[in-house]
């Protein structure tokens, strides 16, 4: 269990991936709120204080890259990771240039994901302190 559980806001339209990620995050001790559209995700962002955002690259109403930019405008400093089935190098490079903390491809390597999430959360906490 992490010493400092985090609240994670996740935009994912694939129910299987959403359930898997939610179970993984809860098992790690984190709270998680999942939304299947970008608009629902943004509504949740307005009313919550997440420690981390996870975004699927392709959502029914927007792209994860567009959401990444919106999150950065609304909540500068809030870490954002993209989690996607796309293994496109161009997508990964673009996401990182736009400020994503990490770009994780599906199928998820659970150990790598847990290490990455904890690393991103630790860096974010250090910056705030």
C-alpha positions in Angstrom: 0.0 0.0 0.0 1.2 3.5 -0.7 2.1 5.7 2.2 0.0 8.5 0.8 -3.1 7.2 -1.1 -4.1 9.4 -4.0 -7.3 10.3 -5.7 -7.2 9.4 -9.4 -9.6 10.7 -12.1 -9.7 8.4 -15.1 -11.2 9.0 -18.6 -11.7 5.6 -20.3 -14.5 4.5 -22.6 -13.7 0.8 -22.7 -15.5 -0.8 -19.7 -13.1 -3.7 -19.4 -10.0 -1.4 -19.2 -11.8 0.9 -16.9 -12.8 -1.9 -14.5 -9.3 -3.4 -14.6 -7.6 -0.1 -13.9 -10.1 0.8 -11.1 -9.5 -2.6 -9.4 -5.7 -2.2 -9.7 -5.7 1.4 -8.3 -8.0 0.4 -5.4 -5.8 -2.6 -4.7 -2.9 -0.2 -4.5 -4.8 1.9 -1.9 -5.8 4.8 -4.2 -9.3 6.2 -4.8 -10.5 6.3 -8.4 -13.3 7.9 -10.3 -13.8 6.6 -13.9 -15.7 8.5 -16.6 -16.4 7.2 -20.1 -16.4 10.5 -21.9 -14.3 13.6 -22.0 -17.2 15.8 -21.0 -18.0 13.7 -18.0 -14.3 13.7 -17.0 -14.2 17.5 -17.3 -17.3 17.9 -15.1 -15.7 15.7 -12.5 -12.5 17.7 -12.7 -14.5 20.9 -11.9 -15.9 19.4 -8.7 -13.0 17.3 -7.4 -9.4 17.6 -6.3 -7.6 14.6 -7.9 -3.9 14.0 -7.4 -3.5 12.3 -10.8 -5.4 12.1 -14.1 -5.3 9.1 -16.3 -6.6 9.6 -19.9 -7.3 7.2 -22.7 -6.1 8.6 -25.9 -9.3 7.9 -27.8 -12.6 8.9 -26.3 -16.0 9.1 -28.0 -16.3 12.9 -27.7 -12.6 14.0 -27.6 -9.0 12.9 -27.6 -6.9 12.4 -24.5 -4.4 14.9 -26.0 -7.1 17.6 -26.0 -8.1 16.7 -22.5 -4.4 16.8 -21.4 -4.2 20.4 -22.6 -7.5 21.3 -20.9 -6.3 19.8 -17.6 -3.1 21.8 -17.8 -5.0 25.0 -18.4 -7.5 24.4 -15.6 -5.1 22.7 -13.1 -1.5 23.6 -13.8 0.8 21.2 -12.1 -1.7 18.4 -11.9 0.0 15.3 -13.3 -1.5 13.6 -16.3 -0.7 10.1 -17.7 -2.0 8.8 -21.0 -3.0 5.1 -21.0 -3.9 3.8 -24.5 -4.0 0.9 -26.9 -2.1 3.0 -29.4 1.5 2.1 -29.7 2.2 5.0 -32.0 5.6 6.6 -31.3 4.1 9.9 -32.7 1.3 9.8 -30.2 3.7 9.1 -27.3 6.1 11.9 -28.4 3.2 14.4 -28.9 1.8 13.5 -25.4 5.2 14.0 -23.7 5.8 17.3 -25.6 2.3 18.5 -24.4 3.4 17.7 -20.8 2.1 14.2 -20.1 3.9 12.7 -17.1 3.9 9.3 -18.8 2.5 7.4 -21.8 1.5 3.8 -21.0 0.3 1.3 -23.7 -2.2 -1.5 -23.4 -2.1 -4.3 -22.7 -1.0 -2.9 -19.4 2.2 -4.1 -17.7 0.8 -3.9 -14.2 4.2 -3.6 -12.4 5.4 -0.9 -14.8 2.1 1.0 -14.4 2.2 0.8 -10.6 5.8 2.0 -10.5 5.0 4.8 -12.9 1.9 6.0 -11.0 3.8 6.0 -7.7 6.8 7.8 -9.2 4.5 10.5 -10.8 2.6 11.0 -7.5 5.9 11.2 -5.5 7.3 13.8 -7.9 4.0 15.8 -7.7 4.0 15.7 -3.9 7.7 16.9 -3.8 6.9 19.8 -6.1 3.9 20.9 -3.9 6.1 20.7 -0.8 
